[in-house]
Amino acid sequence: MQIKTITLISLVVASFFFAGCDRGRAQMGPEEANLLGIATYEKGAYSNTGALTAAVSTDELYPRRNVSGDKATFLWGLFTIKDY
């Protein structure tokens, strides 16, 4: 029983080690957080929204002068809240 447990733990640790995931810390890439596509948050995105999304800008909701360029997308791109 202990050998099966040790083997399972070592396989999980090896899969994390060899996955090559940088967890969004790439130097030139955008900073992004994704929760199974249900909710996605991008810092400093400043990218166009698609034609099939209901996009709302934060300056439409309340007046601001200092925008951050962040974008939050919900339900696989169906709704988008952008700060630019």
Distance bins in CASP14 RR format, pairs under 12 A and 6 or more apart:
PFRMAT RR
TARGET T0000
AUTHOR 0000-0000-0000
RMODE 2
METHOD distances of the structure
MODEL  1
1 7 0 0 0 0 0 1 0 0 0 0 0
1 8 0 0 0 0 0 1 0 0 0 0 0
2 8 0 0 0 0 0 1 0 0 0 0 0
2 9 0 0 0 0 0 1 0 0 0 0 0
3 9 0 0 0 0 0 1 0 0 0 0 0
3 10 0 0 0 0 0 1 0 0 0 0 0
4 10 0 0 0 0 0 1 0 0 0 0 0
4 11 0 0 0 0 0 1 0 0 0 0 0
5 11 0 0 0 0 0 1 0 0 0 0 0
5 12 0 0 0 0 0 1 0 0 0 0 0
6 12 0 0 0 0 0 1 0 0 0 0 0
6 13 0 0 0 0 0 1 0 0 0 0 0
7 13 0 0 0 0 0 1 0 0 0 0 0
7 14 0 0 0 0 0 1 0 0 0 0 0
8 14 0 0 0 0 0 1 0 0 0 0 0
8 15 0 0 0 0 0 1 0 0 0 0 0
9 15 0 0 0 0 0 1 0 0 0 0 0
9 16 0 0 0 0 0 1 0 0 0 0 0
10 16 0 0 0 0 0 1 0 0 0 0 0
10 17 0 0 0 0 0 1 0 0 0 0 0
11 17 0 0 0 0 0 1 0 0 0 0 0
11 18 0 0 0 0 0 1 0 0 0 0 0
12 18 0 0 0 0 0 1 0 0 0 0 0
12 19 0 0 0 0 0 1 0 0 0 0 0
13 19 0 0 0 0 0 1 0 0 0 0 0
14 20 0 0 0 0 0 1 0 0 0 0 0
15 21 0 0 0 0 0 1 0 0 0 0 0
16 23 0 0 0 0 0 1 0 0 0 0 0
20 26 0 0 0 0 0 1 0 0 0 0 0
21 34 0 0 0 0 0 1 0 0 0 0 0
22 28 0 0 0 0 0 1 0 0 0 0 0
22 29 0 0 0 0 1 0 0 0 0 0 0
22 31 0 0 0 0 0 1 0 0 0 0 0
22 32 0 0 0 0 0 1 0 0 0 0 0
23 31 0 0 0 0 0 1 0 0 0 0 0
23 32 0 0 0 0 0 1 0 0 0 0 0
23 33 0 0 0 0 1 0 0 0 0 0 0
23 34 0 0 0 0 0 1 0 0 0 0 0
24 30 0 0 0 0 1 0 0 0 0 0 0
24 31 1 0 0 1 0 0 0 0 0 0 0
24 32 1 0 0 1 0 0 0 0 0 0 0
24 33 0 0 0 0 1 0 0 0 0 0 0
24 34 0 0 0 0 1 0 0 0 0 0 0
24 41 0 0 0 0 0 1 0 0 0 0 0
24 42 0 0 0 0 0 1 0 0 0 0 0
24 43 0 0 0 0 0 1 0 0 0 0 0
25 31 0 0 0 0 1 0 0 0 0 0 0
25 32 0 0 0 0 0 1 0 0 0 0 0
25 33 0 0 0 0 0 1 0 0 0 0 0
26 32 0 0 0 0 1 0 0 0 0 0 0
29 42 0 0 0 0 0 1 0 0 0 0 0
29 43 0 0 0 0 0 1 0 0 0 0 0
29 44 0 0 0 0 0 1 0 0 0 0 0
29 45 0 0 0 0 0 1 0 0 0 0 0
30 40 0 0 0 0 0 1 0 0 0 0 0
30 41 0 0 0 0 0 1 0 0 0 0 0
30 42 1 0 1 0 0 0 0 0 0 0 0
30 43 1 0 0 1 0 0 0 0 0 0 0
30 44 1 0 0 1 0 0 0 0 0 0 0
30 45 1 0 0 1 0 0 0 0 0 0 0
30 46 0 0 0 0 1 0 0 0 0 0 0
30 47 0 0 0 0 1 0 0 0 0 0 0
30 69 0 0 0 0 0 1 0 0 0 0 0
30 70 0 0 0 0 0 1 0 0 0 0 0
30 71 0 0 0 0 1 0 0 0 0 0 0
31 40 0 0 0 0 0 1 0 0 0 0 0
31 41 0 0 0 0 1 0 0 0 0 0 0
31 42 1 0 0 1 0 0 0 0 0 0 0
31 43 1 0 1 0 0 0 0 0 0 0 0
31 44 1 0 0 1 0 0 0 0 0 0 0
31 45 0 0 0 0 1 0 0 0 0 0 0
31 68 0 0 0 0 0 1 0 0 0 0 0
31 69 0 0 0 0 0 1 0 0 0 0 0
31 70 0 0 0 0 1 0 0 0 0 0 0
31 71 0 0 0 0 0 1 0 0 0 0 0
32 39 0 0 0 0 0 1 0 0 0 0 0
32 40 1 0 0 1 0 0 0 0 0 0 0
32 41 1 0 0 1 0 0 0 0 0 0 0
32 42 1 0 1 0 0 0 0 0 0 0 0
32 43 1 0 0 1 0 0 0 0 0 0 0
32 44 0 0 0 0 1 0 0 0 0 0 0
32 45 0 0 0 0 1 0 0 0 0 0 0
32 47 0 0 0 0 0 1 0 0 0 0 0
32 70 0 0 0 0 0 1 0 0 0 0 0
32 71 0 0 0 0 1 0 0 0 0 0 0
32 72 0 0 0 0 0 1 0 0 0 0 0
32 73 0 0 0 0 0 1 0 0 0 0 0
33 39 0 0 0 0 1 0 0 0 0 0 0
33 40 1 0 0 1 0 0 0 0 0 0 0
33 41 1 0 1 0 0 0 0 0 0 0 0
33 42 1 0 0 1 0 0 0 0 0 0 0
33 43 0 0 0 0 1 0 0 0 0 0 0
33 45 0 0 0 0 0 1 0 0 0 0 0
33 70 0 0 0 0 0 1 0 0 0 0 0
33 71 0 0 0 0 0 1 0 0 0 0 0
33 72 0 0 0 0 1 0 0 0 0 0 0
33 73 0 0 0 0 0 1 0 0 0 0 0
34 40 1 0 1 0 0 0 0 0 0 0 0
34 41 1 0 0 1 0 0 0 0 0 0 0
34 42 0 0 0 0 1 0 0 0 0 0 0
34 72 0 0 0 0 0 1 0 0 0 0 0
34 73 0 0 0 0 1 0 0 0 0 0 0
34 74 0 0 0 0 0 1 0 0 0 0 0
34 76 0 0 0 0 0 1 0 0 0 0 0
34 77 0 0 0 0 0 1 0 0 0 0 0
35 41 0 0 0 0 1 0 0 0 0 0 0
35 72 0 0 0 0 0 1 0 0 0 0 0
35 73 0 0 0 0 0 1 0 0 0 0 0
35 74 0 0 0 0 1 0 0 0 0 0 0
35 75 0 0 0 0 0 1 0 0 0 0 0
35 76 0 0 0 0 0 1 0 0 0 0 0
36 74 0 0 0 0 0 1 0 0 0 0 0
36 75 0 0 0 0 0 1 0 0 0 0 0
36 76 0 0 0 0 1 0 0 0 0 0 0
37 72 0 0 0 0 0 1 0 0 0 0 0
37 73 1 0 0 1 0 0 0 0 0 0 0
37 74 0 0 0 0 1 0 0 0 0 0 0
37 75 1 0 0 1 0 0 0 0 0 0 0
37 76 1 0 1 0 0 0 0 0 0 0 0
37 77 0 0 0 0 1 0 0 0 0 0 0
37 78 0 0 0 0 0 1 0 0 0 0 0
38 72 0 0 0 0 0 1 0 0 0 0 0
38 73 0 0 0 0 1 0 0 0 0 0 0
38 74 1 0 0 1 0 0 0 0 0 0 0
38 75 1 0 0 1 0 0 0 0 0 0 0
38 76 1 0 0 1 0 0 0 0 0 0 0
38 77 0 0 0 0 1 0 0 0 0 0 0
38 78 0 0 0 0 0 1 0 0 0 0 0
38 79 0 0 0 0 0 1 0 0 0 0 0
39 71 0 0 0 0 0 1 0 0 0 0 0
39 72 1 0 0 1 0 0 0 0 0 0 0
39 73 1 0 0 1 0 0 0 0 0 0 0
39 74 1 0 1 0 0 0 0 0 0 0 0
39 75 0 0 0 0 1 0 0 0 0 0 0
39 76 0 0 0 0 1 0 0 0 0 0 0
39 77 0 0 0 0 1 0 0 0 0 0 0
39 78 0 0 0 0 0 1 0 0 0 0 0
39 79 0 0 0 0 1 0 0 0 0 0 0
39 80 0 0 0 0 0 1 0 0 0 0 0
39 81 0 0 0 0 0 1 0 0 0 0 0
40 47 0 0 0 0 0 1 0 0 0 0 0
40 53 0 0 0 0 0 1 0 0 0 0 0
40 70 0 0 0 0 0 1 0 0 0 0 0
40 71 0 0 0 0 1 0 0 0 0 0 0
40 72 1 0 0 1 0 0 0 0 0 0 0
40 73 1 0 1 0 0 0 0 0 0 0 0
40 74 1 0 0 1 0 0 0 0 0 0 0
40 75 0 0 0 0 1 0 0 0 0 0 0
40 76 0 0 0 0 1 0 0 0 0 0 0
40 77 1 0 0 1 0 0 0 0 0 0 0
40 78 0 0 0 0 0 1 0 0 0 0 0
40 79 0 0 0 0 0 1 0 0 0 0 0
40 80 0 0 0 0 1 0 0 0 0 0 0
40 81 0 0 0 0 0 1 0 0 0 0 0
41 68 0 0 0 0 0 1 0 0 0 0 0
41 69 0 0 0 0 0 1 0 0 0 0 0
41 70 1 0 0 1 0 0 0 0 0 0 0
41 71 1 0 0 1 0 0 0 0 0 0 0
41 72 1 0 1 0 0 0 0 0 0 0 0
41 73 1 0 0 1 0 0 0 0 0 0 0
41 74 0 0 0 0 1 0 0 0 0 0 0
41 80 0 0 0 0 0 1 0 0 0 0 0
41 81 0 0 0 0 1 0 0 0 0 0 0
41 82 0 0 0 0 0 1 0 0 0 0 0
41 83 0 0 0 0 0 1 0 0 0 0 0
42 49 0 0 0 0 0 1 0 0 0 0 0
42 68 0 0 0 0 0 1 0 0 0 0 0
42 69 0 0 0 0 1 0 0 0 0 0 0
42 70 1 0 0 1 0 0 0 0 0 0 0
42 71 1 0 1 0 0 0 0 0 0 0 0
42 72 1 0 0 1 0 0 0 0 0 0 0
42 73 1 0 0 1 0 0 0 0 0 0 0
42 77 0 0 0 0 0 1 0 0 0 0 0
42 80 0 0 0 0 0 1 0 0 0 0 0
42 81 0 0 0 0 0 1 0 0 0 0 0
42 82 0 0 0 0 1 0 0 0 0 0 0
42 83 0 0 0 0 0 1 0 0 0 0 0
42 84 0 0 0 0 0 1 0 0 0 0 0
43 68 1 0 0 1 0 0 0 0 0 0 0
43 69 1 0 0 1 0 0 0 0 0 0 0
43 70 1 0 1 0 0 0 0 0 0 0 0
43 71 0 0 0 0 1 0 0 0 0 0 0
43 72 0 0 0 0 0 1 0 0 0 0 0
43 83 0 0 0 0 1 0 0 0 0 0 0
43 84 0 0 0 0 0 1 0 0 0 0 0
44 67 0 0 0 0 1 0 0 0 0 0 0
44 68 1 0 0 1 0 0 0 0 0 0 0
44 69 1 0 1 0 0 0 0 0 0 0 0
44 70 1 0 1 0 0 0 0 0 0 0 0
44 71 1 0 0 1 0 0 0 0 0 0 0
44 72 0 0 0 0 0 1 0 0 0 0 0
44 82 0 0 0 0 0 1 0 0 0 0 0
44 83 0 0 0 0 1 0 0 0 0 0 0
44 84 0 0 0 0 1 0 0 0 0 0 0
45 67 0 0 0 0 0 1 0 0 0 0 0
45 68 0 0 0 0 1 0 0 0 0 0 0
45 69 1 0 0 1 0 0 0 0 0 0 0
45 70 1 0 0 1 0 0 0 0 0 0 0
45 71 1 0 1 0 0 0 0 0 0 0 0
45 72 0 0 0 0 1 0 0 0 0 0 0
45 73 0 0 0 0 1 0 0 0 0 0 0
45 80 0 0 0 0 0 1 0 0 0 0 0
45 81 0 0 0 0 0 1 0 0 0 0 0
45 82 1 0 0 1 0 0 0 0 0 0 0
45 83 0 0 0 0 1 0 0 0 0 0 0
45 84 1 0 0 1 0 0 0 0 0 0 0
46 67 0 0 0 0 1 0 0 0 0 0 0
46 68 0 0 0 0 1 0 0 0 0 0 0
46 69 1 0 1 0 0 0 0 0 0 0 0
46 70 0 0 0 0 1 0 0 0 0 0 0
46 71 0 0 0 0 1 0 0 0 0 0 0
46 82 0 0 0 0 1 0 0 0 0 0 0
46 83 0 0 0 0 1 0 0 0 0 0 0
46 84 1 0 1 0 0 0 0 0 0 0 0
47 53 0 0 0 0 0 1 0 0 0 0 0
47 55 0 0 0 0 0 1 0 0 0 0 0
47 69 0 0 0 0 1 0 0 0 0 0 0
47 70 0 0 0 0 0 1 0 0 0 0 0
47 71 1 0 0 1 0 0 0 0 0 0 0
47 73 0 0 0 0 0 1 0 0 0 0 0
47 80 0 0 0 0 0 1 0 0 0 0 0
47 82 0 0 0 0 1 0 0 0 0 0 0
47 84 0 0 0 0 1 0 0 0 0 0 0
48 55 0 0 0 0 1 0 0 0 0 0 0
48 71 0 0 0 0 0 1 0 0 0 0 0
48 80 0 0 0 0 0 1 0 0 0 0 0
48 82 0 0 0 0 1 0 0 0 0 0 0
48 84 0 0 0 0 0 1 0 0 0 0 0
49 55 1 0 1 0 0 0 0 0 0 0 0
49 56 0 0 0 0 1 0 0 0 0 0 0
49 57 0 0 0 0 1 0 0 0 0 0 0
49 71 1 0 0 1 0 0 0 0 0 0 0
49 72 0 0 0 0 0 1 0 0 0 0 0
49 73 0 0 0 0 1 0 0 0 0 0 0
49 77 0 0 0 0 1 0 0 0 0 0 0
49 78 0 0 0 0 0 1 0 0 0 0 0
49 79 0 0 0 0 0 1 0 0 0 0 0
49 80 1 0 1 0 0 0 0 0 0 0 0
49 81 0 0 0 0 0 1 0 0 0 0 0
49 82 1 0 0 1 0 0 0 0 0 0 0
49 84 0 0 0 0 0 1 0 0 0 0 0
50 71 0 0 0 0 0 1 0 0 0 0 0
50 73 0 0 0 0 0 1 0 0 0 0 0
50 77 0 0 0 0 1 0 0 0 0 0 0
50 78 0 0 0 0 0 1 0 0 0 0 0
50 79 0 0 0 0 0 1 0 0 0 0 0
50 80 0 0 0 0 1 0 0 0 0 0 0
50 82 0 0 0 0 0 1 0 0 0 0 0
51 77 0 0 0 0 0 1 0 0 0 0 0
51 80 0 0 0 0 0 1 0 0 0 0 0
52 73 0 0 0 0 0 1 0 0 0 0 0
52 75 0 0 0 0 0 1 0 0 0 0 0
52 76 0 0 0 0 0 1 0 0 0 0 0
52 77 1 0 0 1 0 0 0 0 0 0 0
52 78 1 0 0 1 0 0 0 0 0 0 0
52 79 0 0 0 0 0 1 0 0 0 0 0
52 80 0 0 0 0 0 1 0 0 0 0 0
53 71 0 0 0 0 0 1 0 0 0 0 0
53 72 0 0 0 0 0 1 0 0 0 0 0
53 73 1 0 0 1 0 0 0 0 0 0 0
53 74 0 0 0 0 1 0 0 0 0 0 0
53 75 0 0 0 0 1 0 0 0 0 0 0
53 76 0 0 0 0 1 0 0 0 0 0 0
53 77 1 0 1 0 0 0 0 0 0 0 0
53 78 1 0 0 1 0 0 0 0 0 0 0
53 79 1 0 0 1 0 0 0 0 0 0 0
53 80 1 0 1 0 0 0 0 0 0 0 0
53 81 0 0 0 0 0 1 0 0 0 0 0
53 82 0 0 0 0 1 0 0 0 0 0 0
54 73 0 0 0 0 0 1 0 0 0 0 0
54 74 0 0 0 0 1 0 0 0 0 0 0
54 75 0 0 0 0 1 0 0 0 0 0 0
54 77 0 0 0 0 1 0 0 0 0 0 0
54 78 1 0 0 1 0 0 0 0 0 0 0
54 79 1 0 1 0 0 0 0 0 0 0 0
54 80 1 0 0 1 0 0 0 0 0 0 0
54 81 0 0 0 0 1 0 0 0 0 0 0
54 82 0 0 0 0 0 1 0 0 0 0 0
55 71 0 0 0 0 1 0 0 0 0 0 0
55 72 0 0 0 0 0 1 0 0 0 0 0
55 73 0 0 0 0 1 0 0 0 0 0 0
55 74 0 0 0 0 0 1 0 0 0 0 0
55 77 0 0 0 0 1 0 0 0 0 0 0
55 78 0 0 0 0 0 1 0 0 0 0 0
55 79 0 0 0 0 1 0 0 0 0 0 0
55 80 1 0 1 0 0 0 0 0 0 0 0
55 81 1 0 0 1 0 0 0 0 0 0 0
55 82 1 0 0 1 0 0 0 0 0 0 0
55 83 0 0 0 0 0 1 0 0 0 0 0
55 84 0 0 0 0 0 1 0 0 0 0 0
56 62 0 0 0 0 0 1 0 0 0 0 0
56 71 0 0 0 0 0 1 0 0 0 0 0
56 72 0 0 0 0 1 0 0 0 0 0 0
56 73 0 0 0 0 0 1 0 0 0 0 0
56 74 0 0 0 0 0 1 0 0 0 0 0
56 79 1 0 0 1 0 0 0 0 0 0 0
56 80 1 0 0 1 0 0 0 0 0 0 0
56 81 1 0 1 0 0 0 0 0 0 0 0
56 82 1 0 0 1 0 0 0 0 0 0 0
56 83 0 0 0 0 0 1 0 0 0 0 0
56 84 0 0 0 0 0 1 0 0 0 0 0
57 63 0 0 0 0 0 1 0 0 0 0 0
57 64 0 0 0 0 1 0 0 0 0 0 0
57 67 0 0 0 0 1 0 0 0 0 0 0
57 69 0 0 0 0 0 1 0 0 0 0 0
57 70 0 0 0 0 0 1 0 0 0 0 0
57 71 0 0 0 0 1 0 0 0 0 0 0
57 72 0 0 0 0 0 1 0 0 0 0 0
57 80 0 0 0 0 1 0 0 0 0 0 0
57 81 1 0 0 1 0 0 0 0 0 0 0
57 82 1 0 1 0 0 0 0 0 0 0 0
57 83 1 0 0 1 0 0 0 0 0 0 0
57 84 1 0 0 1 0 0 0 0 0 0 0
58 64 1 0 0 1 0 0 0 0 0 0 0
58 65 0 0 0 0 0 1 0 0 0 0 0
58 66 0 0 0 0 0 1 0 0 0 0 0
58 67 1 0 0 1 0 0 0 0 0 0 0
58 68 0 0 0 0 1 0 0 0 0 0 0
58 69 0 0 0 0 1 0 0 0 0 0 0
58 70 0 0 0 0 1 0 0 0 0 0 0
58 71 0 0 0 0 0 1 0 0 0 0 0
58 72 0 0 0 0 1 0 0 0 0 0 0
58 80 0 0 0 0 0 1 0 0 0 0 0
58 81 1 0 0 1 0 0 0 0 0 0 0
58 82 1 0 0 1 0 0 0 0 0 0 0
58 83 1 0 1 0 0 0 0 0 0 0 0
58 84 0 0 0 0 1 0 0 0 0 0 0
59 65 0 0 0 0 1 0 0 0 0 0 0
59 66 0 0 0 0 0 1 0 0 0 0 0
59 67 1 0 0 1 0 0 0 0 0 0 0
59 68 0 0 0 0 0 1 0 0 0 0 0
59 69 0 0 0 0 0 1 0 0 0 0 0
59 81 0 0 0 0 0 1 0 0 0 0 0
59 82 0 0 0 0 1 0 0 0 0 0 0
59 83 0 0 0 0 1 0 0 0 0 0 0
59 84 0 0 0 0 1 0 0 0 0 0 0
60 81 0 0 0 0 0 1 0 0 0 0 0
60 82 0 0 0 0 1 0 0 0 0 0 0
60 83 0 0 0 0 0 1 0 0 0 0 0
60 84 0 0 0 0 0 1 0 0 0 0 0
61 81 0 0 0 0 1 0 0 0 0 0 0
61 82 0 0 0 0 0 1 0 0 0 0 0
61 83 0 0 0 0 0 1 0 0 0 0 0
62 83 0 0 0 0 0 1 0 0 0 0 0
64 83 1 0 0 1 0 0 0 0 0 0 0
64 84 0 0 0 0 0 1 0 0 0 0 0
65 83 0 0 0 0 0 1 0 0 0 0 0
66 83 0 0 0 0 1 0 0 0 0 0 0
66 84 0 0 0 0 0 1 0 0 0 0 0
67 82 0 0 0 0 1 0 0 0 0 0 0
67 83 1 0 1 0 0 0 0 0 0 0 0
67 84 1 0 1 0 0 0 0 0 0 0 0
68 81 0 0 0 0 0 1 0 0 0 0 0
68 82 0 0 0 0 1 0 0 0 0 0 0
68 83 1 0 1 0 0 0 0 0 0 0 0
68 84 1 0 0 1 0 0 0 0 0 0 0
69 81 0 0 0 0 0 1 0 0 0 0 0
69 82 1 0 0 1 0 0 0 0 0 0 0
69 83 1 0 1 0 0 0 0 0 0 0 0
69 84 1 0 1 0 0 0 0 0 0 0 0
70 80 0 0 0 0 0 1 0 0 0 0 0
70 81 0 0 0 0 1 0 0 0 0 0 0
70 82 1 0 0 1 0 0 0 0 0 0 0
70 83 1 0 1 0 0 0 0 0 0 0 0
70 84 1 0 0 1 0 0 0 0 0 0 0
71 77 0 0 0 0 0 1 0 0 0 0 0
71 79 0 0 0 0 0 1 0 0 0 0 0
71 80 1 0 0 1 0 0 0 0 0 0 0
71 81 1 0 0 1 0 0 0 0 0 0 0
71 82 1 0 1 0 0 0 0 0 0 0 0
71 83 1 0 0 1 0 0 0 0 0 0 0
71 84 1 0 0 1 0 0 0 0 0 0 0
72 79 0 0 0 0 1 0 0 0 0 0 0
72 80 1 0 0 1 0 0 0 0 0 0 0
72 81 1 0 1 0 0 0 0 0 0 0 0
72 82 1 0 0 1 0 0 0 0 0 0 0
72 83 0 0 0 0 1 0 0 0 0 0 0
72 84 0 0 0 0 0 1 0 0 0 0 0
73 79 1 0 0 1 0 0 0 0 0 0 0
73 80 1 0 1 0 0 0 0 0 0 0 0
73 81 0 0 0 0 1 0 0 0 0 0 0
73 82 0 0 0 0 1 0 0 0 0 0 0
74 80 1 0 0 1 0 0 0 0 0 0 0
74 81 1 0 0 1 0 0 0 0 0 0 0
END
